[in-house]
Amino acid sequence: MKFLNTTLAATVLAAAVVAAPPQLPATPAPVQDIVFAQPFTLDRGEVSNWRAERPEITSGYILVLKVDPDLVYPRQTAEPVLYVGDTTAQRLNVGYRSGHVVAVVGADITGEDALDLSEVKIWFGTPELPERVDANRIAQESALADAAGIKPFSATKIDTLLGQNETLDEAAMTGILDDVASLIRRFSPQEEELAVSYDASSGQASGS
């Protein structure tokens, strides 16, 4: 499996359909709130296809973000890319109907290079395919976000969220799918079918 498989991504895109696409909001655009954050580690790293360099992910954070629903409507063209600091985040649900997106961001969570969620912006940048986004593009998008006045969330808020959850230690990325399914049911219950598909994928992985 390559960092949460493309079959599930297709299920994500099929999960939300409305009569007519809403107008795409201007970007850069901040997320409205961060409502959940949990660190994770993996025994076996997995390649992320959600940025051009295809980095290997061995740790990071599961996030739930409150967003403008129109930013995450599934379109037939490039969509606003979700950034967390100096990397892209992988969206694991649509979130259009609930206004909540469950996402994974690969990052160091310990040591000098650890990602401090209280020191980085979280925002939607220019519409693009995430797999085309490289470090240079991220730097350009970050500068645009700075110019737009987008700021990190407070250290108090991040510390409170992280204090509510222990680090998940899993063998591989499939190990977090049960947790992702639970978060979808909690924050985006309109996507129950997607949660069921994550449950099934997690079960298949644990039984293999």
Backbone as a printed PyTorch tensor [residue, N CA C, xyz], in Angstrom:
tensor([[[  0.8340,  -1.1860,   0.0000],
         [  0.0000,   0.0000,   0.0000],
         [  0.8740,   1.2430,   0.0000]],

        [[  0.5220,   2.2520,  -0.7810],
         [  1.3200,   3.4530,  -0.8920],
         [  0.6270,   4.5990,  -0.1600]],

        [[  0.9110,   4.7240,   1.1240],
         [  0.4250,   5.8160,   1.9680],
         [ -1.0630,   6.0520,   1.7990]],

        [[ -1.8380,   5.0910,   2.1020],
         [ -3.2820,   5.1170,   2.0370],
         [ -3.7500,   5.1480,   0.5900]],

        [[ -4.1070,   4.0060,   0.1500],
         [ -4.2560,   3.6650,  -1.2540],
         [ -5.2470,   4.4480,  -2.0700]],

        [[ -4.9510,   4.4560,  -3.3980],
         [ -5.7100,   5.2930,  -4.3100],
         [ -7.1390,   4.8180,  -4.4790]],

        [[ -7.4090,   3.5530,  -4.1920],
         [ -8.7950,   3.0710,  -4.2350],
         [ -9.6330,   3.8050,  -3.1970]],

        [[ -9.0670,   4.0010,  -2.0080],
         [ -9.7700,   4.7540,  -0.9850],
         [ -9.9360,   6.2040,  -1.3960]],

        [[ -8.9490,   6.7530,  -2.0880],
         [ -9.0640,   8.1300,  -2.5570],
         [-10.2410,   8.2740,  -3.5020]],

        [[-10.4530,   7.2710,  -4.3550],
         [-11.5920,   7.3040,  -5.2720],
         [-12.8980,   7.2540,  -4.4850]],

        [[-12.9160,   6.4650,  -3.4190],
         [-14.1110,   6.4080,  -2.5760],
         [-14.3780,   7.7590,  -1.9360]],

        [[-13.3110,   8.4320,  -1.5240],
         [-13.4380,   9.7590,  -0.9330],
         [-14.1260,  10.7080,  -1.9080]],

        [[-13.6690,  10.7230,  -3.1480],
         [-14.2080,  11.6560,  -4.1230],
         [-15.6520,  11.3510,  -4.4660]],

        [[-16.0560,  10.1020,  -4.3190],
         [-17.4260,   9.7250,  -4.6420],
         [-18.3750,   9.9520,  -3.4740]],

        [[-17.8380,  10.3560,  -2.3370],
         [-18.6430,  10.3910,  -1.1230],
         [-19.5380,  11.6130,  -0.9950]],

        [[-19.2430,  12.6890,  -1.7480],
         [-20.0360,  13.9030,  -1.6000],
         [-20.3980,  14.4490,  -2.9590]],

        [[-21.6940,  14.5210,  -3.2470],
         [-22.1560,  15.0380,  -4.5230],
         [-23.3270,  15.9720,  -4.2600]],

        [[-23.2930,  17.1460,  -4.8440],
         [-24.4180,  18.0630,  -4.7640],
         [-24.7960,  18.4640,  -6.1740]],

        [[-25.9010,  19.1700,  -6.3230],
         [-26.4440,  19.4610,  -7.6470],
         [-25.4970,  20.2930,  -8.4980]],

        [[-24.8820,  21.3100,  -7.9250],
         [-24.0020,  22.1880,  -8.6970],
         [-22.8180,  22.5910,  -7.8290]],

        [[-21.6170,  22.6410,  -8.4020],
         [-20.4420,  23.0020,  -7.6040],
         [-20.5560,  24.4310,  -7.0790]],

        [[-20.1830,  24.6620,  -5.8230],
         [-20.1530,  26.0300,  -5.3060],
         [-18.9670,  26.7860,  -5.9030]],

        [[-19.0360,  28.0890,  -5.8500],
         [-17.9170,  28.8960,  -6.3280],
         [-16.7010,  28.6320,  -5.4500]],

        [[-15.5320,  28.5040,  -6.0780],
         [-14.3020,  28.2300,  -5.3350],
         [-13.8580,  29.4930,  -4.6030]],

        [[-13.6840,  29.4270,  -3.2830],
         [-13.2140,  30.6020,  -2.5420],
         [-11.7950,  30.9930,  -2.9530]],

        [[-11.4680,  32.2350,  -2.6930],
         [-10.1190,  32.7260,  -2.9830],
         [ -9.1150,  32.0540,  -2.0560]],

        [[ -7.9280,  31.8340,  -2.5630],
         [ -6.8220,  31.3010,  -1.7710],
         [ -5.6410,  32.2730,  -1.8610]],

        [[ -4.7420,  32.2800,  -0.8600],
         [ -4.6900,  31.3730,   0.2990],
         [ -5.8220,  31.6360,   1.2750]],

        [[ -6.2420,  30.5520,   1.9450],
         [ -7.3380,  30.6320,   2.9070],
         [ -6.9810,  29.8110,   4.1370]],

        [[ -7.1070,  30.3810,   5.3180],
         [ -6.7930,  29.6140,   6.5280],
         [ -7.8610,  28.5700,   6.8110]],

        [[ -7.5020,  27.5120,   7.5100],
         [ -8.5360,  26.6370,   8.0590],
         [ -9.1920,  27.4010,   9.2000]],

        [[-10.4470,  27.0890,   9.4860],
         [-11.1760,  27.8570,  10.4920],
         [-10.8000,  27.4810,  11.9160]],

        [[-10.4460,  26.2150,  12.1200],
         [-10.1030,  25.7760,  13.4740],
         [ -9.4070,  24.4250,  13.3910]],

        [[ -8.6740,  24.0900,  14.4190],
         [ -8.1290,  22.7410,  14.5770],
         [ -8.8030,  22.1510,  15.8030]],

        [[ -9.4490,  20.9970,  15.6450],
         [-10.2750,  20.4500,  16.7230],
         [ -9.7590,  19.1210,  17.2650]],

        [[ -8.7460,  18.5600,  16.6130],
         [ -8.1800,  17.2850,  17.0700],
         [ -6.7640,  17.1940,  16.5250]],

        [[ -5.8580,  16.6790,  17.3550],
         [ -4.4760,  16.4430,  16.9130],
         [ -3.9050,  15.2810,  17.7000]],

        [[ -3.3130,  14.3250,  16.9830],
         [ -2.7130,  13.1580,  17.6390],
         [ -1.4520,  12.7480,  16.8900]],

        [[ -0.3360,  12.6220,  17.5870],
         [  0.8920,  12.1610,  16.9340],
         [  0.8600,  10.6530,  16.6990]],

        [[  1.6190,  10.2190,  15.6890],
         [  1.7430,   8.7810,  15.4240],
         [  3.1630,   8.4660,  14.9810]],

        [[  3.5430,   7.1930,  15.1580],
         [  4.8000,   6.6840,  14.6210],
         [  4.5190,   5.3780,  13.8960]],

        [[  5.3760,   5.0440,  12.9230],
         [  5.2390,   3.8160,  12.1500],
         [  6.5250,   3.0150,  12.2420]],

        [[  6.4000,   1.7020,  12.4360],
         [  7.5760,   0.8390,  12.4070],
         [  8.1280,   0.7270,  10.9880]],

        [[  7.2240,   0.7290,  10.0220],
         [  7.6220,   0.6250,   8.6170],
         [  7.1630,   1.8760,   7.8840]],

        [[  8.1400,   2.6500,   7.4060],
         [  7.8150,   3.8700,   6.6950],
         [  7.0900,   3.5960,   5.3810]],

        [[  6.2720,   4.5560,   4.9610],
         [  5.5640,   4.4260,   3.7040],
         [  5.7110,   5.7000,   2.8850]],

        [[  5.7940,   5.5340,   1.5780],
         [  6.0110,   6.6580,   0.6790],
         [  4.7200,   7.4500,   0.5140]],

        [[  4.8310,   8.7630,   0.6110],
         [  3.6860,   9.6350,   0.3860],
         [  3.6700,  10.0990,  -1.0640]],

        [[  2.5280,   9.9490,  -1.7020],
         [  2.3520,  10.4600,  -3.0620],
         [  1.7290,  11.8460,  -3.0650]],

        [[  1.6800,  12.4810,  -1.9120],
         [  1.0020,  13.7710,  -1.7990],
         [  1.9580,  14.9520,  -1.8620]],

        [[  3.1440,  14.7470,  -2.3710],
         [  4.0250,  15.8340,  -2.7850],
         [  5.0490,  15.2660,  -3.7560]],

        [[  5.6640,  16.1450,  -4.5470],
         [  6.4740,  15.7000,  -5.6790],
         [  7.6770,  14.8660,  -5.2580]],

        [[  8.2750,  15.1670,  -4.1280],
         [  9.4800,  14.4570,  -3.7020],
         [  9.1850,  13.0460,  -3.1950]],

        [[  7.9280,  12.7310,  -2.9630],
         [  7.5020,  11.4240,  -2.4720],
         [  8.3120,  10.9930,  -1.2270]],

        [[  8.2460,  11.7660,  -0.1640],
         [  9.0280,  11.4390,   1.0370],
         [  8.5080,  10.1860,   1.7290]],

        [[  9.3910,   9.5390,   2.4620],
         [  8.9780,   8.3960,   3.2750],
         [  8.4540,   8.9060,   4.6150]],

        [[  7.2850,   8.4310,   4.9910],
         [  6.6480,   8.8730,   6.2270],
         [  6.8530,   7.8090,   7.3070]],

        [[  7.4530,   8.2050,   8.4180],
         [  7.6310,   7.2950,   9.5520],
         [  6.9560,   7.8180,  10.8230]],

        [[  6.4700,   9.0560,  10.7750],
         [  5.7790,   9.6480,  11.9180],
         [  5.0320,  10.8830,  11.4410]],

        [[  4.2220,  11.4330,  12.3330],
         [  3.4810,  12.6330,  11.9600],
         [  2.2980,  12.8520,  12.8700]],

        [[  1.2820,  13.5010,  12.3190],
         [  0.0920,  13.8380,  13.0910],
         [ -1.1680,  13.5090,  12.3050]],

        [[ -2.1860,  13.0300,  13.0270],
         [ -3.5420,  12.9750,  12.4990],
         [ -4.2340,  14.2460,  12.9960]],

        [[ -4.8380,  14.9800,  12.0800],
         [ -5.5040,  16.2330,  12.4200],
         [ -6.9660,  16.1920,  11.9900]],

        [[ -7.8040,  16.8970,  12.7230],
         [ -9.1540,  17.1970,  12.2580],
         [ -9.2820,  18.7140,  12.2260]],

        [[ -9.6360,  19.2320,  11.0610],
         [ -9.6780,  20.6640,  10.8350],
         [-11.0830,  21.1090,  10.4450]],

        [[-11.5270,  22.1900,  11.0400],
         [-12.7780,  22.8090,  10.6150],
         [-12.4600,  23.7470,   9.4520]],

        [[-13.2140,  23.6130,   8.3590],
         [-12.8620,  24.3300,   7.1300],
         [-14.1050,  24.9380,   6.4950]],

        [[-13.8720,  25.8720,   5.5910],
         [-14.9260,  26.3670,   4.7150],
         [-15.2960,  25.2230,   3.7750]],

        [[-16.5180,  24.7170,   3.8250],
         [-16.8770,  23.5610,   3.0010],
         [-16.6210,  23.7580,   1.5120]],

        [[-16.7750,  24.9830,   1.0270],
         [-16.5930,  25.2140,  -0.4090],
         [-15.1590,  24.9680,  -0.8660]],

        [[-14.2030,  25.0160,   0.0620],
         [-12.8060,  24.7520,  -0.2950],
         [-12.5500,  23.2770,  -0.5770]],

        [[-13.3920,  22.3990,  -0.0340],
         [-13.1330,  20.9610,  -0.1470],
         [-14.1800,  20.2420,  -0.9990]],

        [[-15.0070,  20.9980,  -1.6890],
         [-15.9460,  20.3540,  -2.5970],
         [-15.1590,  19.5870,  -3.6630]],

        [[-15.5110,  18.3050,  -3.9340],
         [-14.7510,  17.5150,  -4.9170],
         [-15.0500,  17.9830,  -6.3420]],

        [[-14.0540,  18.5330,  -6.9940],
         [-14.2170,  19.1110,  -8.3230],
         [-13.5340,  18.2390,  -9.3700]],

        [[-13.8390,  18.5180, -10.6160],
         [-13.2270,  17.7870, -11.7230],
         [-11.9220,  18.4370, -12.1720]],

        [[-11.4810,  19.4410, -11.4400],
         [-10.2310,  20.1370, -11.7420],
         [ -9.3660,  20.1250, -10.4830]],

        [[ -8.2000,  20.7660, -10.5730],
         [ -7.3260,  20.8670,  -9.4020],
         [ -8.0620,  21.5720,  -8.2620]],

        [[ -7.7810,  21.1490,  -7.0350],
         [ -8.4280,  21.6940,  -5.8470],
         [ -7.3850,  22.3690,  -4.9540]],

        [[ -7.8300,  23.2830,  -4.0670],
         [ -6.8850,  23.9150,  -3.1490],
         [ -6.1010,  22.8730,  -2.3550]],

        [[ -4.7950,  23.0450,  -2.3120],
         [ -3.9250,  22.1120,  -1.6000],
         [ -3.8710,  22.4970,  -0.1250]],

        [[ -3.9650,  21.4960,   0.7420],
         [ -3.8940,  21.7160,   2.1820],
         [ -2.4370,  21.6380,   2.6270]],

        [[ -1.9630,  22.7200,   3.2360],
         [ -0.5780,  22.7920,   3.7110],
         [ -0.5400,  22.8620,   5.2370]],

        [[  0.4760,  22.2130,   5.8000],
         [  0.7820,  22.3280,   7.2250],
         [  2.2550,  22.6550,   7.3200]],

        [[  2.5700,  23.9020,   7.6220],
         [  3.9700,  24.3020,   7.6660],
         [  4.6310,  24.1620,   6.3160]],

        [[  5.7370,  23.4180,   6.2830],
         [  6.5080,  23.3020,   5.0420],
         [  6.2370,  21.9960,   4.3170]],

        [[  5.0250,  21.4490,   4.4720],
         [  4.6810,  20.2420,   3.7400],
         [  3.1950,  20.2240,   3.4160]],

        [[  2.8040,  19.2770,   2.5850],
         [  1.3930,  19.0900,   2.2630],
         [  0.7880,  18.0730,   3.2320]],

        [[ -0.5160,  18.1480,   3.4040],
         [ -1.2390,  17.1810,   4.2290],
         [ -2.1350,  16.3470,   3.3260]],

        [[ -2.3210,  15.0910,   3.6770],
         [ -3.2120,  14.2120,   2.9250],
         [ -4.5980,  14.2370,   3.5460]],

        [[ -5.5780,  14.6720,   2.7640],
         [ -6.9660,  14.6500,   3.2160],
         [ -7.5180,  13.2320,   3.0990]],

        [[ -8.1550,  12.7610,   4.1610],
         [ -8.6520,  11.3920,   4.2080],
         [-10.1690,  11.2960,   4.0950]],

        [[-10.8170,  12.4310,   3.9690],
         [-12.2570,  12.4480,   3.7070],
         [-12.5580,  13.6870,   2.8780]],

        [[-13.8120,  13.8390,   2.4770],
         [-14.1900,  15.0240,   1.7080],
         [-14.4390,  16.1920,   2.6460]],

        [[-15.4110,  16.0430,   3.5460],
         [-15.6840,  17.0990,   4.4980],
         [-16.5980,  18.1990,   4.0160]],

        [[-17.1280,  18.0750,   2.7940],
         [-17.9590,  19.1500,   2.2590],
         [-19.2470,  19.3180,   3.0660]],

        [[-19.8840,  18.2240,   3.3990],
         [-21.1640,  18.3210,   4.0970],
         [-21.0080,  18.6220,   5.5810]],

        [[-19.9140,  18.2310,   6.1730],
         [-19.7090,  18.4380,   7.6160],
         [-18.8800,  19.6750,   7.9290]],

        [[-18.0620,  20.1150,   6.9830],
         [-17.1330,  21.1990,   7.2650],
         [-15.9460,  20.7740,   8.1020]],

        [[-15.6790,  19.4610,   8.1640],
         [-14.5290,  18.9490,   8.9140],
         [-13.7170,  17.9950,   8.0340]],

        [[-12.4190,  18.2140,   8.0080],
         [-11.5060,  17.3870,   7.2320],
         [-10.5700,  16.6360,   8.1700]],

        [[-10.4960,  15.3220,   7.9870],
         [ -9.5120,  14.4960,   8.6740],
         [ -8.3020,  14.3800,   7.7530]],

        [[ -7.1310,  14.6750,   8.2840],
         [ -5.9270,  14.7000,   7.4410],
         [ -4.7470,  14.0960,   8.1970]],

        [[ -3.7870,  13.6290,   7.4320],
         [ -2.5230,  13.1280,   7.9710],
         [ -1.3980,  13.9950,   7.4240]],

        [[ -0.5080,  14.4020,   8.2960],
         [  0.6830,  15.1280,   7.8600],
         [  1.9050,  14.3620,   8.3460]],

        [[  2.7790,  14.0050,   7.4300],
         [  4.0100,  13.3210,   7.7910],
         [  5.0440,  14.3200,   8.2770]],

        [[  5.6600,  14.0260,   9.4340],
         [  6.6420,  14.9540,  10.0070],
         [  7.3570,  14.2810,  11.1600]],

        [[  8.5360,  14.8160,  11.4980],
         [  9.1880,  14.3900,  12.7310],
         [  8.3560,  14.8900,  13.9070]],

        [[  8.2260,  14.0690,  14.9390],
         [  7.4770,  14.5020,  16.1200],
         [  8.3640,  14.5980,  17.3610]],

        [[  9.6450,  14.2290,  17.2180],
         [ 10.6150,  14.3850,  18.3040],
         [ 11.9130,  14.9140,  17.7190]],

        [[ 12.7760,  15.4480,  18.5830],
         [ 14.0890,  15.9030,  18.1460],
         [ 14.0890,  17.3410,  17.6500]],

        [[ 15.2490,  17.7880,  17.1960],
         [ 15.4290,  19.1740,  16.7770],
         [ 14.5470,  19.5550,  15.5970]],

        [[ 14.2590,  18.5990,  14.7330],
         [ 13.4840,  18.8960,  13.5280],
         [ 11.9910,  18.6020,  13.7030]],

        [[ 11.5620,  18.3890,  14.9350],
         [ 10.1600,  18.0470,  15.1700],
         [  9.2380,  19.1790,  14.7270]],

        [[  8.1100,  18.8100,  14.1460],
         [  7.1030,  19.7850,  13.7440],
         [  6.3460,  20.2620,  14.9790]],

        [[  6.4050,  21.5580,  15.2410],
         [  5.6630,  22.1840,  16.3320],
         [  4.4040,  22.7980,  15.7300]],

        [[  3.2650,  22.1790,  15.9860],
         [  2.0180,  22.6450,  15.3730],
         [  1.6310,  24.0530,  15.8020]],

        [[  2.1860,  24.5250,  16.8960],
         [  1.8780,  25.8800,  17.3500],
         [  2.7280,  26.9310,  16.6510]],

        [[  3.6650,  26.4960,  15.8250],
         [  4.5570,  27.4410,  15.1510],
         [  4.3840,  27.4470,  13.6310]],

        [[  3.4350,  26.6870,  13.1220],
         [  3.2720,  26.6100,  11.6710],
         [  1.8440,  26.9820,  11.2600]],

        [[  1.7350,  27.5650,  10.0900],
         [  0.4240,  27.8920,   9.5190],
         [ -0.2190,  26.6260,   8.9600]],

        [[ -1.5430,  26.6050,   8.9790],
         [ -2.3080,  25.5380,   8.3230],
         [ -3.3020,  26.2320,   7.4070]],

        [[ -3.2030,  25.9760,   6.1050],
         [ -4.0010,  26.7540,   5.1600],
         [ -4.1960,  26.0060,   3.8370]],

        [[ -5.1220,  26.5340,   3.0510],
         [ -5.3460,  26.0420,   1.7000],
         [ -4.6810,  27.0010,   0.7130]],

        [[ -3.8700,  26.4220,  -0.1760],
         [ -3.1880,  27.2310,  -1.1710],
         [ -3.8320,  27.1210,  -2.5400]],

        [[ -3.1230,  27.6350,  -3.5240],
         [ -3.5850,  27.6600,  -4.9080],
         [ -4.0020,  26.2680,  -5.3710]],

        [[ -5.1160,  26.1570,  -6.1020],
         [ -5.5170,  24.8400,  -6.6150],
         [ -4.4100,  24.1800,  -7.4340]],

        [[ -4.1750,  22.9060,  -7.1640],
         [ -3.1230,  22.1410,  -7.8340],
         [ -3.3080,  20.6770,  -7.4610]],

        [[ -2.6110,  19.7930,  -8.1420],
         [ -2.5440,  18.3920,  -7.7400],
         [ -1.4050,  18.2650,  -6.7250]],

        [[ -1.6840,  17.7420,  -5.5190],
         [ -0.6390,  17.6940,  -4.4970],
         [  0.6270,  16.9890,  -4.9580]],

        [[  0.4950,  15.9610,  -5.8140],
         [  1.6800,  15.2230,  -6.2520],
         [  2.6180,  16.0580,  -7.1260]],

        [[  2.1770,  17.2440,  -7.5370],
         [  3.0280,  18.1490,  -8.3120],
         [  3.7220,  19.1890,  -7.4390]],

        [[  3.3590,  19.2290,  -6.1710],
         [  3.8700,  20.2680,  -5.2830],
         [  5.2260,  19.8520,  -4.7070]],

        [[  6.2290,  20.7190,  -4.9080],
         [  7.5660,  20.4470,  -4.3640],
         [  7.9380,  21.5340,  -3.3640]],

        [[  9.1630,  21.4560,  -2.8480],
         [  9.5950,  22.3880,  -1.8040],
         [  9.5550,  23.8300,  -2.2820]],

        [[  9.9300,  24.0640,  -3.5480],
         [  9.8950,  25.4330,  -4.0640],
         [  8.4740,  25.9710,  -4.1020]],

        [[  7.5330,  25.1420,  -4.5430],
         [  6.1360,  25.5710,  -4.5910],
         [  5.6030,  25.8450,  -3.1900]],

        [[  5.9870,  24.9980,  -2.2430],
         [  5.5360,  25.2020,  -0.8630],
         [  6.0480,  26.5370,  -0.3240]],

        [[  7.3010,  26.8680,  -0.6190],
         [  7.8620,  28.1470,  -0.1710],
         [  7.0940,  29.3240,  -0.7770]],

        [[  6.7120,  29.2130,  -2.0520],
         [  5.9370,  30.2690,  -2.6970],
         [  4.5620,  30.4100,  -2.0540]],

        [[  3.9090,  29.2730,  -1.8080],
         [  2.5760,  29.3040,  -1.2050],
         [  2.6370,  29.8310,   0.2340]],

        [[  3.6980,  29.4890,   0.9510],
         [  3.8510,  29.9680,   2.3170],
         [  4.0120,  31.4900,   2.3420]],

        [[  4.7740,  32.0240,   1.3760],
         [  4.9410,  33.4790,   1.3000],
         [  3.6020,  34.1640,   1.0290]],

        [[  2.7810,  33.5740,   0.1640],
         [  1.4580,  34.1370,  -0.1150],
         [  0.5800,  34.0990,   1.1380]],

        [[  0.6880,  33.0100,   1.8950],
         [ -0.0910,  32.8940,   3.1280],
         [  0.3580,  33.9310,   4.1580]],

        [[  1.6590,  34.1630,   4.2540],
         [  2.1790,  35.1930,   5.1540],
         [  1.6330,  36.5640,   4.7630]],

        [[  1.6540,  36.8480,   3.4570],
         [  1.1620,  38.1350,   2.9730],
         [ -0.3240,  38.3180,   3.2560]],

        [[ -1.0500,  37.2030,   3.2960],
         [ -2.4810,  37.2560,   3.5780],
         [ -2.7850,  37.3110,   5.0760]],

        [[ -1.7450,  37.2570,   5.8910],
         [ -1.9250,  37.3780,   7.3360],
         [ -2.3420,  36.1020,   8.0380]],

        [[ -2.1180,  34.9630,   7.4080],
         [ -2.4810,  33.6850,   8.0320],
         [ -1.4690,  33.3420,   9.1240]],

        [[ -1.9610,  33.0010,  10.2980],
         [ -1.1100,  32.7710,  11.4650],
         [ -1.3120,  31.3630,  12.0310]],

        [[ -0.3310,  30.8650,  12.7880],
         [ -0.5070,  29.5790,  13.4870],
         [ -1.5580,  29.6890,  14.5890]],

        [[ -2.0440,  28.5270,  15.0230],
         [ -2.9020,  28.4960,  16.1990],
         [ -2.0460,  28.6690,  17.4480]],

        [[ -2.6950,  29.0250,  18.5450],
         [ -1.9510,  29.3240,  19.7690],
         [ -1.3280,  28.0620,  20.3680]],

        [[ -0.2200,  28.2650,  21.0760],
         [  0.4420,  27.1500,  21.7530],
         [ -0.4810,  26.5250,  22.7950]],

        [[ -1.2840,  27.3430,  23.4530],
         [ -2.2080,  26.8230,  24.4680],
         [ -3.2080,  25.8610,  23.8350]],

        [[ -3.7520,  26.2370,  22.6830],
         [ -4.7270,  25.3870,  22.0010],
         [ -4.0850,  24.0760,  21.5670]],

        [[ -2.9080,  24.1430,  20.9730],
         [ -2.2250,  22.9350,  20.4920],
         [ -1.8410,  22.0350,  21.6530]],

        [[ -1.3180,  22.6210,  22.7160],
         [ -0.9380,  21.8160,  23.8890],
         [ -2.1500,  21.1090,  24.4780]],

        [[ -3.2780,  21.7910,  24.5120],
         [ -4.5040,  21.1800,  25.0470],
         [ -4.9310,  19.9940,  24.1950]],

        [[ -4.9250,  20.1660,  22.8780],
         [ -5.3290,  19.0810,  21.9810],
         [ -4.3890,  17.8880,  22.0910]],

        [[ -3.0910,  18.1480,  22.0730],
         [ -2.1230,  17.0490,  22.1370],
         [ -2.1570,  16.3590,  23.4970]],

        [[ -2.5130,  17.1090,  24.5380],
         [ -2.5910,  16.5180,  25.8600],
         [ -3.7450,  15.5410,  26.0280]],

        [[ -4.6700,  15.5530,  25.0720],
         [ -5.8360,  14.6680,  25.1480],
         [ -5.5940,  13.3120,  24.5000]],

        [[ -4.4610,  13.1600,  23.7960],
         [ -4.2370,  11.9320,  23.0300],
         [ -2.7990,  11.4490,  23.1510]],

        [[ -2.6320,  10.1670,  23.4260],
         [ -1.3020,   9.5770,  23.4400],
         [ -0.8370,   9.3090,  22.0120]],

        [[  0.4580,   9.1550,  21.8360],
         [  1.0120,   8.8460,  20.5250],
         [  0.5860,   7.4490,  20.0830]],

        [[  0.1090,   7.3430,  18.8540],
         [ -0.2150,   6.0460,  18.2700],
         [  1.0680,   5.4150,  17.7320]],

        [[  1.3580,   4.2000,  18.1370],
         [  2.5170,   3.4650,  17.6320],
         [  1.9970,   2.3020,  16.8120]],

        [[  2.1950,   2.3620,  15.5040],
         [  1.6370,   1.3680,  14.5950],
         [  2.7230,   0.7570,  13.7250]],

        [[  2.4650,  -0.4490,  13.2210],
         [  3.4290,  -1.1080,  12.3440],
         [  3.5110,  -0.4030,  10.9960]],

        [[  2.3590,   0.0280,  10.4750],
         [  2.3130,   0.6510,   9.1500],
         [  1.1350,   1.6130,   9.0990]],

        [[  1.0240,   2.3640,   8.0090],
         [ -0.0230,   3.3660,   7.9010],
         [ -1.4250,   2.7760,   8.0240]],

        [[ -1.6020,   1.5410,   7.5740],
         [ -2.9240,   0.9300,   7.6950],
         [ -3.3670,   0.8120,   9.1480]],

        [[ -2.4200,   0.8240,  10.0640],
         [ -2.7530,   0.6960,  11.4720],
         [ -3.5460,   1.8610,  12.0220]],

        [[ -3.4800,   3.0250,  11.3630],
         [ -4.2130,   4.1770,  11.8730],
         [ -5.6210,   4.2810,  11.2790]],

        [[ -5.9680,   3.3640,  10.3600],
         [ -7.2440,   3.5080,   9.6560],
         [ -8.4470,   3.3570,  10.5790]],

        [[ -8.3490,   2.4920,  11.6010],
         [ -9.4450,   2.3900,  12.5670],
         [ -9.6810,   3.7310,  13.2530]],

        [[ -8.5810,   4.4140,  13.5810],
         [ -8.6960,   5.7110,  14.2410],
         [ -9.2760,   6.7470,  13.2880]],

        [[ -8.8580,   6.6970,  12.0320],
         [ -9.3970,   7.6130,  11.0340],
         [-10.9030,   7.3840,  10.8670]],

        [[-11.3100,   6.1240,  10.7980],
         [-12.7310,   5.8130,  10.6700],
         [-13.5210,   6.3720,  11.8540]],

        [[-12.9670,   6.2200,  13.0600],
         [-13.6350,   6.7390,  14.2570],
         [-13.7740,   8.2560,  14.1960]],

        [[-12.7550,   8.9280,  13.7060],
         [-12.7950,  10.3900,  13.6100],
         [-13.8070,  10.8470,  12.5680]],

        [[-13.8930,  10.1220,  11.4640],
         [-14.8940,  10.4670,  10.4560],
         [-16.2940,  10.3280,  11.0340]],

        [[-16.5360,   9.2580,  11.7750],
         [-17.8630,   9.0800,  12.3870],
         [-18.1610,  10.1860,  13.4020]],

        [[-17.1460,  10.6540,  14.0750],
         [-17.3340,  11.6770,  15.1080],
         [-17.5220,  13.0720,  14.5050]],

        [[-16.7040,  13.4120,  13.5130],
         [-16.6990,  14.7780,  13.0030],
         [-17.3750,  14.9470,  11.6350]],

        [[-17.5230,  13.8700,  10.9050],
         [-18.1430,  13.9450,   9.5800],
         [-19.0380,  12.7250,   9.3610]],

        [[-20.0820,  12.5800,  10.1870],
         [-20.8910,  11.3610,  10.1650],
         [-21.6300,  11.1400,   8.8420]],

        [[-21.7240,  12.1760,   8.0170],
         [-22.3510,  12.0130,   6.6990],
         [-21.5450,  11.0780,   5.7970]],

        [[-20.3180,  10.7810,   6.1860],
         [-19.4400,   9.9520,   5.3670],
         [-19.2560,   8.5570,   5.9690]],

        [[-20.3210,   8.0050,   6.4980],
         [-20.2700,   6.6830,   7.1200],
         [-19.7470,   5.6230,   6.1520]],

        [[-20.1420,   5.7150,   4.8870],
         [-19.6810,   4.7190,   3.9140],
         [-18.1610,   4.7230,   3.8000]],

        [[-17.5810,   5.8860,   3.8550],
         [-16.1230,   5.9890,   3.8040],
         [-15.4960,   5.3930,   5.0600]],

        [[-16.0870,   5.6750,   6.2180],
         [-15.5790,   5.1030,   7.4650],
         [-15.5920,   3.5840,   7.4130]],

        [[-16.6620,   3.0090,   6.8510],
         [-16.7550,   1.5620,   6.7140],
         [-15.6280,   1.0370,   5.8260]],

        [[-15.3100,   1.7680,   4.7500],
         [-14.2430,   1.3170,   3.8530],
         [-12.8850,   1.3470,   4.5430]],

        [[-12.6610,   2.3310,   5.4220],
         [-11.4150,   2.3590,   6.1910],
         [-11.3670,   1.2090,   7.1950]],

        [[-12.5040,   0.9290,   7.8230],
         [-12.5530,  -0.2200,   8.7310],
         [-12.1630,  -1.4990,   8.0050]],

        [[-12.7170,  -1.6770,   6.8050],
         [-12.4350,  -2.8920,   6.0330],
         [-10.9700,  -2.9810,   5.6460]],

        [[-10.3900,  -1.8490,   5.2240],
         [ -8.9810,  -1.8560,   4.8190],
         [ -8.0690,  -2.1490,   5.9890]],

        [[ -8.4090,  -1.6030,   7.1430],
         [ -7.6210,  -1.8610,   8.3440],
         [ -7.7020,  -3.3340,   8.7240]],

        [[ -8.9050,  -3.9110,   8.6330],
         [ -9.0740,  -5.3170,   8.9620],
         [ -8.3290,  -6.2340,   8.0180]],

        [[ -8.3380,  -5.8910,   6.7350],
         [ -7.6150,  -6.7070,   5.7420],
         [ -6.1200,  -6.6450,   6.0220]],

        [[ -5.6330,  -5.4480,   6.3860],
         [ -4.1960,  -5.3150,   6.6370],
         [ -3.7650,  -6.0930,   7.8710]],

        [[ -4.5930,  -6.0450,   8.9120],
         [ -4.2220,  -6.7520,  10.1530],
         [ -4.3160,  -8.2600,   9.9820]],

        [[ -5.1480,  -8.6950,   9.0270],
         [ -5.2990, -10.1280,   8.8220],
         [ -4.3450, -10.7080,   7.8070]],

        [[ -3.5740,  -9.8450,   7.1370],
         [ -2.6490, -10.3240,   6.0960],
         [ -1.3350, -10.7840,   6.6910]]])
